Amino acid sequence: MEPCNTPTSLVEFTLGGSNGQDFYDISLVDGFNLPRSACDPTGPIVRQQLVQLILIMVVQMNWLLKTQMVELLAVKARVLLLISHNIVALALIIHQPLASPQITRRILRDSVHSAVFTVKNNCPYTIWPATLTGSGGPAQPTGFELAPQASKTLNIPSPWSGRFWARFQCSNSGKFTCLSGDCNSGQIECNGAGAIPPASLVEFTLGGSNGQDFYDISLVDGFNLPVSVRPDGPNCPTTACPADINNGCPNELAVRDPNGGVIGCKSACVAFNQPQYCCTGAYNTPDTCKPSNYSQNFKRQCPQAYSYAYDDKSSTFTCPTGGNYVITFCP
């Protein structure tokens, strides 16, 4: 048994330091140690029986810094990773080759996870997707341009809740504006502003109850673009609203561009602001707020999407926290 003050090779990080820089170094100020030793900060060394997973930072430093997994070290790290009960594990060792990236990814995902969202544009025209954070760290960027067939990835640490949507028919002549899905920020980034209805919303809660992510497509505020969500986790269902509801949208719900083309279809709540459509007042329970002819029209075309506030719970999907997601507009 050896105490914790044995010589230890240290890997030190400051992420998001001054001038937008990360700082990192290897320190032998406290001495150097050999592979496969780990210690309990309260006293005794715990050897092979406790720690079979060794994180080697130096050999694959370049690889780690290119991935979101370095977020595990998002503290000024003189790090010994605590991994089970009150006994500890995992010295950061710099001597031997690292286990495979797959093993390292699994270790890190079980500790601190960022979901990778890939947003794709399958529409035959440019769109400007946007994000709005409800809780957790803000998703960045909050707005961006996607040409046809282009995609962009966003890393969002859990826990987080928020939504994605897309704008189109946009212009920038001194002020950025969109005819459909605008957030009225005057810029490509929405900076905390939400979509002006109607807009097809993709809603997420990452790191929710029982280690689950929750996600859905909502047409409660109306529809502007078809969209799908595809998780990469095992046994995690894809959900989609693939129909173009703008085609055949009732005149009283339709939003049109200057040429008369329908670029959005409002929900009955947005269009009429009546309690029976918005599930407010005397209609504020599932028993009193029933689907309308308008919401049933949405539901027929997109049965997996929420069509009104108290739509059936089958429109919400779950996936174990730790997976990534592909959001495709015009799937």
C-alpha contacts under 8 A as a table, 3 or more apart, distances in Angstrom:
res1	aa1	res2	aa2	distance
1	M	44	P	5.93
1	M	45	I	5.66
2	E	6	T	7.21
2	E	44	P	6.11
2	E	45	I	5.57
3	P	6	T	6.34
3	P	39	C	7.55
3	P	43	G	5.60
3	P	44	P	5.67
3	P	45	I	6.48
4	C	39	C	5.82
4	C	40	D	6.90
4	C	41	P	6.20
4	C	42	T	7.97
4	C	43	G	6.13
4	C	44	P	7.04
4	C	45	I	7.04
6	T	33	N	7.74
7	P	30	D	5.72
7	P	31	G	4.38
7	P	32	F	5.13
7	P	33	N	5.49
8	T	28	L	7.34
8	T	30	D	6.02
8	T	31	G	5.44
8	T	32	F	4.87
8	T	33	N	4.94
9	S	26	I	7.42
9	S	27	S	6.31
9	S	28	L	5.51
9	S	30	D	7.11
9	S	31	G	6.20
9	S	32	F	4.62
9	S	33	N	5.80
9	S	92	L	7.48
9	S	93	I	6.70
9	S	94	I	7.27
10	L	26	I	5.79
10	L	27	S	5.08
10	L	28	L	6.56
10	L	30	D	7.87
10	L	78	R	6.09
10	L	79	V	7.41
10	L	92	L	6.86
10	L	93	I	7.83
11	V	24	Y	7.37
11	V	25	D	6.00
11	V	26	I	4.68
11	V	27	S	6.28
11	V	57	M	7.61
11	V	77	A	6.93
11	V	78	R	6.55
11	V	79	V	7.46
11	V	92	L	6.89
12	E	24	Y	5.45
12	E	25	D	5.35
12	E	26	I	6.24
12	E	27	S	7.20
12	E	76	K	6.45
12	E	77	A	4.82
12	E	78	R	5.67
12	E	79	V	7.76
13	F	22	D	7.38
13	F	23	F	5.72
13	F	24	Y	4.45
13	F	25	D	6.85
13	F	73	L	7.10
13	F	74	A	7.61
13	F	75	V	6.92
13	F	76	K	5.12
13	F	77	A	5.31
14	T	17	G	6.09
14	T	22	D	5.70
14	T	23	F	5.06
14	T	24	Y	6.38
14	T	74	A	7.27
14	T	75	V	6.49
14	T	76	K	5.01
14	T	77	A	7.39
15	L	21	Q	7.18
15	L	22	D	4.52
15	L	23	F	6.48
15	L	74	A	6.02
15	L	75	V	7.16
15	L	76	K	7.63
16	G	20	G	5.68
16	G	21	Q	5.68
16	G	22	D	5.33
17	G	20	G	5.82
17	G	21	Q	5.15
17	G	22	D	5.54
17	G	23	F	7.01
18	S	21	Q	5.85
27	S	30	D	7.37
28	L	31	G	4.68
28	L	32	F	5.75
34	L	37	S	7.11
34	L	93	I	7.50
34	L	95	H	7.06
35	P	93	I	5.90
35	P	94	I	7.56
35	P	95	H	6.24
35	P	96	Q	7.19
36	R	47	R	7.24
36	R	48	Q	7.11
36	R	51	V	7.69
36	R	54	I	7.21
36	R	91	A	7.82
36	R	93	I	7.75
37	S	45	I	7.48
37	S	46	V	7.42
37	S	47	R	5.98
37	S	48	Q	7.82
37	S	90	L	7.85
37	S	91	A	6.78
38	A	45	I	6.02
38	A	46	V	5.72
38	A	47	R	6.25
38	A	51	V	7.27
38	A	80	L	7.99
38	A	88	V	7.25
38	A	89	A	5.58
38	A	90	L	5.63
38	A	91	A	5.36
39	C	43	G	7.30
39	C	44	P	6.15
39	C	45	I	4.13
39	C	46	V	5.42
39	C	47	R	7.83
39	C	88	V	6.24
39	C	89	A	6.66
39	C	91	A	7.76
40	D	43	G	5.33
40	D	44	P	5.39
40	D	45	I	5.71
40	D	46	V	6.61
40	D	87	I	5.57
40	D	88	V	5.02
40	D	89	A	7.42
41	P	44	P	7.65
41	P	87	I	7.97
41	P	88	V	7.22
46	V	49	Q	7.35
46	V	50	L	6.09
46	V	51	V	7.61
46	V	88	V	7.53
46	V	89	A	7.54
47	R	50	L	5.94
47	R	51	V	6.48
48	Q	51	V	5.25
48	Q	52	Q	6.09
49	Q	52	Q	7.25
50	L	89	A	6.86
51	V	54	I	7.27
51	V	89	A	5.83
51	V	90	L	6.42
53	L	90	L	7.15
54	I	90	L	6.08
54	I	91	A	7.30
54	I	92	L	7.15
54	I	93	I	7.16
54	I	98	L	7.44
54	I	99	A	7.51
55	L	90	L	7.09
55	L	91	A	7.49
55	L	92	L	5.59
55	L	93	I	6.50
55	L	98	L	6.56
55	L	99	A	7.63
55	L	104	T	7.24
56	I	59	V	6.57
56	I	60	Q	7.24
56	I	92	L	6.08
56	I	93	I	5.26
56	I	94	I	5.43
56	I	95	H	7.40
56	I	96	Q	7.08
56	I	97	P	6.82
56	I	98	L	5.10
56	I	99	A	7.94
57	M	60	Q	5.77
57	M	61	M	5.29
57	M	64	L	7.62
57	M	92	L	6.91
57	M	93	I	7.13
57	M	94	I	6.33
57	M	98	L	7.75
58	V	61	M	4.82
58	V	94	I	5.75
59	V	94	I	7.29
59	V	96	Q	7.89
59	V	97	P	6.39
59	V	98	L	7.00
60	Q	63	W	5.29
60	Q	64	L	6.26
60	Q	98	L	7.22
61	M	64	L	5.19
61	M	65	L	6.11
62	N	65	L	5.35
62	N	66	K	6.53
63	W	66	K	5.36
63	W	67	T	6.96
64	L	67	T	5.46
64	L	68	Q	7.86
64	L	69	M	6.58
64	L	70	V	5.97
65	L	68	Q	7.60
65	L	69	M	7.79
65	L	70	V	5.99
67	T	70	V	6.45
68	Q	71	E	5.72
68	Q	114	S	6.76
68	Q	155	N	7.26
69	M	72	L	5.91
69	M	105	R	7.01
69	M	108	L	6.16
69	M	109	R	7.63
69	M	112	V	7.99
69	M	113	H	7.69
69	M	114	S	7.92
70	V	73	L	5.58
70	V	74	A	7.16
71	E	74	A	4.91
71	E	112	V	7.13
72	L	108	L	6.44
72	L	111	S	7.05
72	L	112	V	5.53
72	L	113	H	7.98
73	L	76	K	7.52
73	L	77	A	6.44
73	L	79	V	7.99
74	A	77	A	7.70
79	V	91	A	7.18
79	V	92	L	7.02
80	L	88	V	7.58
80	L	89	A	6.81
80	L	90	L	5.84
80	L	91	A	5.10
80	L	92	L	6.85
81	L	88	V	6.76
81	L	89	A	5.70
81	L	90	L	5.30
81	L	91	A	6.84
82	L	86	N	7.62
82	L	87	I	7.04
82	L	88	V	4.65
82	L	89	A	5.48
82	L	90	L	7.29
83	I	87	I	7.48
83	I	88	V	5.87
83	I	89	A	5.73
83	I	90	L	7.82
84	S	87	I	5.91
84	S	88	V	6.32
84	S	89	A	7.43
85	H	88	V	7.69
93	I	96	Q	7.73
99	A	103	I	6.42
99	A	104	T	6.85
100	S	103	I	5.40
100	S	104	T	6.45
101	P	104	T	4.96
101	P	105	R	5.87
102	Q	105	R	5.06
102	Q	106	R	6.27
103	I	106	R	5.14
103	I	107	I	6.34
104	T	107	I	5.13
104	T	108	L	6.20
105	R	108	L	5.21
105	R	109	R	5.88
106	R	109	R	5.10
106	R	110	D	6.20
107	I	110	D	5.41
107	I	111	S	6.64
108	L	111	S	5.10
108	L	112	V	6.01
108	L	113	H	7.01
109	R	112	V	5.66
109	R	113	H	4.90
109	R	114	S	7.84
109	R	322	G	6.04
110	D	113	H	7.03
110	D	322	G	7.48
112	V	157	P	7.83
112	V	158	S	7.88
113	H	157	P	5.86
113	H	158	S	6.12
113	H	322	G	6.18
114	S	155	N	5.79
114	S	156	I	5.08
114	S	157	P	3.86
114	S	158	S	5.89
114	S	322	G	7.59
115	A	155	N	5.72
115	A	156	I	5.33
115	A	157	P	6.16
115	A	158	S	7.14
115	A	322	G	6.67
115	A	323	G	6.23
115	A	324	N	5.01
115	A	325	Y	7.35
116	V	153	T	6.52
116	V	154	L	5.72
116	V	155	N	4.66
116	V	156	I	6.52
116	V	323	G	7.85
116	V	324	N	4.90
116	V	325	Y	6.37
117	F	153	T	5.40
117	F	154	L	5.09
117	F	155	N	6.33
117	F	156	I	7.59
117	F	324	N	6.02
117	F	325	Y	4.91
117	F	326	V	5.75
117	F	327	I	7.14
118	T	151	S	6.62
118	T	152	K	5.62
118	T	153	T	4.33
118	T	154	L	6.50
118	T	325	Y	6.31
118	T	326	V	4.69
118	T	327	I	6.13
119	V	151	S	5.38
119	V	152	K	5.33
119	V	153	T	6.22
119	V	154	L	8.00
119	V	326	V	5.95
119	V	327	I	4.81
119	V	328	T	5.90
119	V	329	F	7.88
120	K	146	L	7.70
120	K	149	Q	6.80
120	K	150	A	6.02
120	K	151	S	4.27
120	K	152	K	6.72
120	K	326	V	7.37
120	K	327	I	6.17
120	K	328	T	4.66
120	K	329	F	6.29
121	N	126	T	7.77
121	N	127	I	7.17
121	N	146	L	6.33
121	N	147	A	6.92
121	N	148	P	5.54
121	N	149	Q	5.19
121	N	150	A	5.68
121	N	151	S	6.26
121	N	328	T	5.97
121	N	329	F	5.21
121	N	330	C	6.84
122	N	148	P	5.93
122	N	149	Q	5.21
122	N	150	A	7.80
122	N	328	T	6.76
122	N	329	F	5.83
122	N	330	C	5.13
122	N	331	P	6.02
123	C	126	T	7.25
123	C	127	I	7.79
123	C	148	P	5.83
123	C	149	Q	7.39
123	C	329	F	6.51
123	C	330	C	5.02
123	C	331	P	7.86
124	P	148	P	5.52
125	Y	147	A	6.67
125	Y	148	P	5.47
126	T	145	E	7.21
126	T	146	L	5.74
126	T	147	A	4.42
126	T	148	P	5.58
126	T	168	F	6.78
126	T	169	Q	7.99
127	I	145	E	6.11
127	I	146	L	5.44
127	I	147	A	6.57
127	I	148	P	7.83
127	I	166	A	6.30
127	I	167	R	5.61
127	I	168	F	4.77
127	I	169	Q	7.59
128	W	143	G	6.59
128	W	144	F	5.39
128	W	145	E	4.45
128	W	146	L	5.93
128	W	166	A	5.45
128	W	167	R	4.89
128	W	168	F	6.16
128	W	170	C	7.97
128	W	188	I	7.45
129	P	143	G	5.72
129	P	144	F	5.83
129	P	145	E	6.69
129	P	146	L	7.38
129	P	164	F	7.02
129	P	165	W	5.61
129	P	166	A	3.88
129	P	167	R	5.92
130	A	141	P	7.87
130	A	142	T	5.26
130	A	143	G	4.13
130	A	144	F	6.62
130	A	164	F	5.70
130	A	165	W	5.54
130	A	166	A	5.87
130	A	167	R	7.58
130	A	189	E	7.15
130	A	190	C	6.70
131	T	139	A	6.70
131	T	140	Q	7.82
131	T	141	P	7.53
131	T	142	T	4.81
131	T	143	G	6.38
131	T	162	G	7.22
131	T	163	R	5.68
131	T	164	F	4.63
131	T	165	W	6.71
131	T	190	C	7.49
131	T	194	G	7.93
132	L	138	P	7.69
132	L	139	A	7.29
132	L	142	T	6.71
132	L	162	G	5.48
132	L	163	R	5.38
132	L	164	F	6.67
132	L	190	C	7.85
132	L	192	G	5.81
132	L	193	A	6.83
132	L	194	G	6.14
133	T	136	G	7.11
133	T	137	G	7.51
133	T	138	P	5.46
133	T	139	A	6.35
133	T	160	W	7.57
133	T	161	S	6.13
133	T	162	G	4.26
133	T	163	R	6.65
133	T	192	G	7.14
134	G	160	W	7.55
134	G	161	S	5.29
134	G	162	G	4.77
134	G	163	R	7.89
135	S	138	P	7.78
135	S	159	P	7.99
135	S	160	W	5.52
135	S	161	S	5.20
135	S	162	G	6.89
136	G	158	S	7.30
136	G	159	P	6.04
136	G	160	W	4.49
136	G	161	S	6.62
137	G	156	I	7.83
137	G	157	P	7.29
137	G	160	W	6.85
139	A	142	T	6.41
139	A	154	L	7.55
139	A	155	N	7.65
139	A	156	I	5.88
140	Q	143	G	7.93
140	Q	154	L	6.92
140	Q	155	N	7.97
140	Q	156	I	7.95
141	P	144	F	6.86
141	P	154	L	7.72
141	P	189	E	6.84
142	T	189	E	4.95
142	T	190	C	5.40
142	T	191	N	5.83
142	T	192	G	7.37
143	G	188	I	5.43
143	G	189	E	3.91
143	G	190	C	5.69
143	G	191	N	7.93
144	F	188	I	6.06
144	F	189	E	6.47
145	E	188	I	7.62
146	L	149	Q	7.88
146	L	150	A	5.55
146	L	151	S	6.50
146	L	152	K	7.69
147	A	150	A	5.31
156	I	160	W	7.46
157	P	160	W	6.75
158	S	206	L	5.32
158	S	207	G	5.46
159	P	205	T	7.43
159	P	206	L	5.13
159	P	207	G	4.64
159	P	208	G	7.02
160	W	204	F	7.77
160	W	205	T	5.77
160	W	206	L	5.00
160	W	207	G	6.90
161	S	203	E	7.60
161	S	204	F	5.38
161	S	205	T	4.20
161	S	206	L	6.06
162	G	203	E	5.88
162	G	204	F	5.55
162	G	205	T	6.75
163	R	201	L	6.38
163	R	202	V	5.33
163	R	203	E	4.33
163	R	204	F	6.09
164	F	201	L	5.90
164	F	202	V	5.05
164	F	203	E	6.56
165	W	181	G	7.49
165	W	195	A	7.50
165	W	199	A	6.80
165	W	200	S	6.11
165	W	201	L	5.13
165	W	202	V	6.31
166	A	181	G	6.29
166	A	199	A	7.61
166	A	200	S	7.73
166	A	225	L	7.48
166	A	329	F	7.75
167	R	170	C	7.23
167	R	178	C	6.38
167	R	179	L	7.76
167	R	180	S	5.44
167	R	181	G	4.49
167	R	182	D	5.94
168	F	178	C	6.02
168	F	179	L	6.70
168	F	180	S	5.52
168	F	181	G	6.99
169	Q	178	C	5.53
169	Q	179	L	5.51
169	Q	180	S	6.54
170	C	176	F	7.12
170	C	177	T	5.50
170	C	178	C	3.89
170	C	179	L	6.24
170	C	180	S	7.87
171	S	175	K	7.94
171	S	176	F	5.74
171	S	177	T	5.60
171	S	178	C	6.38
172	N	175	K	5.30
172	N	176	F	4.19
172	N	177	T	6.41
173	S	176	F	6.70
175	K	186	G	5.01
175	K	187	Q	6.58
176	F	185	S	7.77
176	F	186	G	4.65
176	F	187	Q	4.87
176	F	188	I	6.30
177	T	182	D	6.47
177	T	184	N	6.81
177	T	186	G	6.08
177	T	187	Q	7.45
178	C	181	G	6.72
178	C	182	D	4.94
179	L	182	D	6.51
179	L	257	D	6.88
179	L	263	I	7.74
180	S	198	P	7.55
180	S	199	A	7.48
180	S	224	N	6.87
180	S	263	I	6.20
180	S	264	G	6.65
181	G	195	A	5.37
181	G	196	I	5.62
181	G	197	P	6.46
181	G	198	P	6.58
181	G	199	A	5.35
181	G	224	N	7.15
182	D	195	A	5.67
182	D	196	I	5.63
183	C	190	C	5.98
183	C	193	A	5.66
183	C	194	G	5.34
183	C	195	A	4.59
183	C	196	I	5.68
184	N	187	Q	7.87
184	N	190	C	7.55
184	N	193	A	7.41
184	N	196	I	7.68
185	S	188	I	7.70
185	S	189	E	7.29
185	S	190	C	5.38
185	S	191	N	7.13
185	S	193	A	6.73
187	Q	190	C	6.60
190	C	193	A	5.25
190	C	194	G	7.25
195	A	198	P	7.84
195	A	199	A	6.61
196	I	199	A	7.07
197	P	221	D	5.59
197	P	222	G	6.33
197	P	266	K	6.83
197	P	270	V	7.31
198	P	221	D	5.42
198	P	222	G	4.31
198	P	223	F	5.34
198	P	224	N	6.09
198	P	264	G	5.78
198	P	265	C	6.07
198	P	266	K	4.97
198	P	267	S	7.24
198	P	270	V	7.78
199	A	219	L	7.29
199	A	221	D	6.27
199	A	222	G	5.48
199	A	223	F	4.78
199	A	224	N	4.84
199	A	225	L	7.28
199	A	264	G	7.15
200	S	217	I	7.18
200	S	218	S	6.24
200	S	219	L	5.56
200	S	221	D	7.41
200	S	222	G	6.32
200	S	223	F	4.59
200	S	224	N	5.51
200	S	225	L	6.03
200	S	226	P	7.34
200	S	227	V	7.51
201	L	217	I	5.67
201	L	218	S	5.10
201	L	219	L	6.65
202	V	215	Y	7.31
202	V	216	D	5.92
202	V	217	I	4.61
202	V	218	S	6.35
202	V	229	V	7.87
203	E	215	Y	5.46
203	E	216	D	5.34
203	E	217	I	6.22
203	E	218	S	7.23
204	F	213	D	7.23
204	F	214	F	5.66
204	F	215	Y	4.42
204	F	216	D	6.79
205	T	208	G	6.07
205	T	213	D	5.55
205	T	214	F	5.00
205	T	215	Y	6.37
206	L	212	Q	7.15
206	L	213	D	4.54
206	L	214	F	6.57
206	L	321	T	6.60
207	G	211	G	5.78
207	G	212	Q	5.72
207	G	213	D	5.42
207	G	321	T	5.53
208	G	211	G	5.91
208	G	212	Q	5.16
208	G	213	D	5.54
208	G	214	F	7.01
208	G	321	T	7.87
209	S	212	Q	5.81
209	S	213	D	7.99
211	G	320	P	5.95
211	G	321	T	5.58
212	Q	318	T	6.19
212	Q	319	C	5.56
212	Q	320	P	4.42
212	Q	321	T	4.94
213	D	318	T	5.43
213	D	319	C	5.15
213	D	320	P	5.86
213	D	321	T	5.20
214	F	316	T	6.72
214	F	317	F	5.65
214	F	318	T	4.58
214	F	319	C	6.68
215	Y	316	T	5.88
215	Y	317	F	5.35
215	Y	318	T	6.38
216	D	239	T	7.26
216	D	305	A	6.81
216	D	306	Y	7.52
216	D	315	S	6.22
216	D	316	T	4.98
216	D	317	F	6.18
217	I	227	V	7.99
217	I	228	S	7.88
217	I	239	T	7.43
217	I	240	A	7.08
217	I	241	C	7.28
217	I	304	Q	7.55
217	I	305	A	4.93
217	I	306	Y	6.27
217	I	315	S	7.53
218	S	221	D	7.42
218	S	305	A	5.52
218	S	306	Y	4.60
218	S	307	S	6.64
219	L	222	G	4.63
219	L	223	F	5.61
219	L	267	S	7.17
219	L	298	F	7.66
219	L	305	A	6.63
219	L	306	Y	5.60
219	L	307	S	5.10
219	L	308	Y	7.01
220	V	267	S	6.19
220	V	269	C	7.85
220	V	306	Y	6.35
220	V	307	S	5.33
220	V	308	Y	4.75
220	V	309	A	6.23
221	D	266	K	6.57
221	D	267	S	5.56
221	D	269	C	7.50
221	D	270	V	6.35
222	G	264	G	7.40
222	G	265	C	5.59
222	G	266	K	4.25
222	G	267	S	4.33
222	G	270	V	7.49
223	F	226	P	7.94
223	F	245	I	6.87
223	F	246	N	7.43
223	F	264	G	5.68
223	F	265	C	5.14
223	F	266	K	6.37
223	F	267	S	7.56
224	N	245	I	7.78
224	N	246	N	6.96
224	N	263	I	6.15
224	N	264	G	4.31
224	N	265	C	6.33
225	L	244	D	6.75
225	L	264	G	7.73
225	L	329	F	6.77
225	L	330	C	6.64
226	P	240	A	7.81
226	P	241	C	5.42
226	P	242	P	4.89
226	P	243	A	5.92
226	P	244	D	5.84
226	P	245	I	7.94
226	P	329	F	5.83
226	P	330	C	4.88
226	P	331	P	6.81
227	V	240	A	5.84
227	V	241	C	5.40
227	V	242	P	5.97
227	V	327	I	7.08
227	V	328	T	5.54
227	V	329	F	4.37
227	V	330	C	5.56
227	V	331	P	5.98
228	S	238	T	7.36
228	S	239	T	5.77
228	S	240	A	3.92
228	S	241	C	6.07
228	S	242	P	6.90
228	S	327	I	5.71
228	S	328	T	5.27
228	S	329	F	6.62
228	S	330	C	7.88
228	S	331	P	6.23
229	V	238	T	5.67
229	V	239	T	5.36
229	V	240	A	6.12
229	V	325	Y	6.74
229	V	326	V	5.73
229	V	327	I	4.68
229	V	328	T	6.60
230	R	237	P	7.21
230	R	238	T	4.60
230	R	239	T	6.76
230	R	325	Y	5.65
230	R	326	V	5.06
230	R	327	I	6.51
231	P	236	C	6.11
231	P	237	P	6.99
231	P	238	T	6.41
231	P	319	C	7.73
231	P	323	G	6.75
231	P	324	N	5.80
231	P	325	Y	4.38
231	P	326	V	6.31
232	D	236	C	7.25
232	D	323	G	5.91
232	D	324	N	5.60
232	D	325	Y	6.16
232	D	326	V	7.98
233	G	236	C	5.51
233	G	319	C	6.83
233	G	320	P	7.33
233	G	322	G	7.81
233	G	323	G	5.10
233	G	324	N	7.10
235	N	319	C	7.65
236	C	318	T	6.81
236	C	319	C	5.16
236	C	320	P	7.94
237	P	317	F	7.03
237	P	318	T	7.77
237	P	319	C	7.81
239	T	304	Q	6.28
239	T	305	A	7.81
239	T	317	F	7.78
240	A	302	C	7.35
240	A	304	Q	6.41
240	A	305	A	7.10
241	C	301	Q	7.67
241	C	302	C	4.86
241	C	303	P	7.65
241	C	304	Q	6.84
241	C	305	A	6.31
242	P	302	C	6.92
242	P	330	C	6.89
242	P	331	P	6.21
243	A	301	Q	5.98
243	A	302	C	6.49
244	D	247	N	5.91
245	I	248	G	6.61
245	I	249	C	6.16
245	I	265	C	7.03
245	I	298	F	7.22
245	I	301	Q	7.13
246	N	249	C	5.09
246	N	254	A	7.49
246	N	262	V	5.86
246	N	263	I	6.48
246	N	264	G	5.81
246	N	265	C	5.72
247	N	262	V	7.45
249	C	253	L	6.59
249	C	254	A	5.84
249	C	262	V	7.90
249	C	265	C	5.93
250	P	253	L	5.43
250	P	254	A	6.13
250	P	265	C	7.91
251	N	254	A	5.10
252	E	271	A	7.50
253	L	265	C	5.39
253	L	266	K	4.85
253	L	267	S	6.82
253	L	268	A	7.09
253	L	271	A	6.08
254	A	262	V	6.16
254	A	263	I	7.68
254	A	264	G	6.02
254	A	265	C	4.70
254	A	266	K	6.29
255	V	262	V	5.61
255	V	263	I	5.78
255	V	264	G	4.96
255	V	265	C	6.00
255	V	266	K	7.26
256	R	259	N	7.54
256	R	260	G	5.25
256	R	261	G	5.18
256	R	262	V	4.36
256	R	263	I	5.50
256	R	264	G	7.05
257	D	260	G	5.33
257	D	261	G	5.40
257	D	262	V	6.47
257	D	263	I	6.42
258	P	261	G	7.48
262	V	265	C	7.55
266	K	269	C	7.94
266	K	270	V	5.96
266	K	271	A	5.91
267	S	270	V	5.28
267	S	271	A	6.15
267	S	294	Y	7.24
267	S	295	S	7.16
267	S	308	Y	7.95
268	A	271	A	4.99
268	A	272	F	5.78
268	A	273	N	7.33
268	A	277	Y	5.88
268	A	278	C	7.76
268	A	294	Y	6.26
268	A	295	S	7.31
269	C	272	F	5.53
269	C	273	N	4.80
269	C	274	Q	6.22
269	C	275	P	7.84
269	C	277	Y	4.81
269	C	278	C	4.74
270	V	273	N	5.61
270	V	278	C	7.97
272	F	277	Y	7.83
273	N	277	Y	7.09
273	N	278	C	6.57
274	Q	277	Y	5.48
274	Q	278	C	6.06
275	P	278	C	4.94
275	P	279	C	5.41
275	P	280	T	4.74
275	P	281	G	6.00
275	P	282	A	7.32
275	P	283	Y	6.16
276	Q	279	C	5.54
276	Q	280	T	7.02
276	Q	283	Y	5.74
276	Q	289	C	6.18
276	Q	290	K	7.83
277	Y	289	C	7.51
277	Y	292	S	7.10
277	Y	308	Y	7.79
278	C	283	Y	7.96
278	C	308	Y	7.70
278	C	309	A	7.06
279	C	282	A	7.91
279	C	283	Y	4.78
279	C	284	N	4.63
279	C	285	T	6.97
279	C	288	T	7.98
279	C	289	C	5.37
279	C	309	A	6.60
279	C	310	Y	7.66
280	T	283	Y	5.07
280	T	284	N	4.40
281	G	284	N	5.58
282	A	288	T	7.32
283	Y	286	P	7.89
283	Y	288	T	4.87
283	Y	289	C	4.86
284	N	288	T	6.75
284	N	289	C	6.43
285	T	288	T	5.41
285	T	289	C	5.97
285	T	310	Y	7.77
286	P	289	C	5.29
286	P	290	K	6.97
286	P	310	Y	5.60
287	D	290	K	7.12
289	C	310	Y	7.03
290	K	310	Y	7.58
291	P	294	Y	7.90
291	P	295	S	5.83
291	P	296	Q	6.29
291	P	308	Y	7.01
291	P	311	D	7.46
292	S	295	S	5.20
292	S	296	Q	6.04
293	N	296	Q	5.09
293	N	297	N	6.23
294	Y	297	N	5.18
294	Y	298	F	6.73
295	S	298	F	5.09
295	S	299	K	6.17
295	S	307	S	5.19
295	S	308	Y	6.12
296	Q	299	K	4.80
296	Q	300	R	6.05
296	Q	307	S	7.27
297	N	300	R	5.33
297	N	301	Q	6.66
298	F	301	Q	5.45
298	F	302	C	6.01
298	F	303	P	7.72
298	F	307	S	5.88
299	K	302	C	5.03
299	K	303	P	4.70
299	K	304	Q	7.63
299	K	305	A	7.01
299	K	306	Y	7.59
299	K	307	S	5.80
300	R	303	P	5.68
302	C	305	A	5.64
303	P	306	Y	7.98
303	P	315	S	7.97
304	Q	314	S	7.34
304	Q	315	S	5.19
305	A	315	S	5.46
306	Y	309	A	7.37
306	Y	311	D	5.73
306	Y	312	D	7.68
306	Y	315	S	5.74
307	S	311	D	6.18
308	Y	311	D	5.39
311	D	315	S	7.50
312	D	315	S	6.30
313	K	316	T	5.76
314	S	317	F	7.24
319	C	323	G	7.53
320	P	323	G	6.96
328	T	331	P	5.52
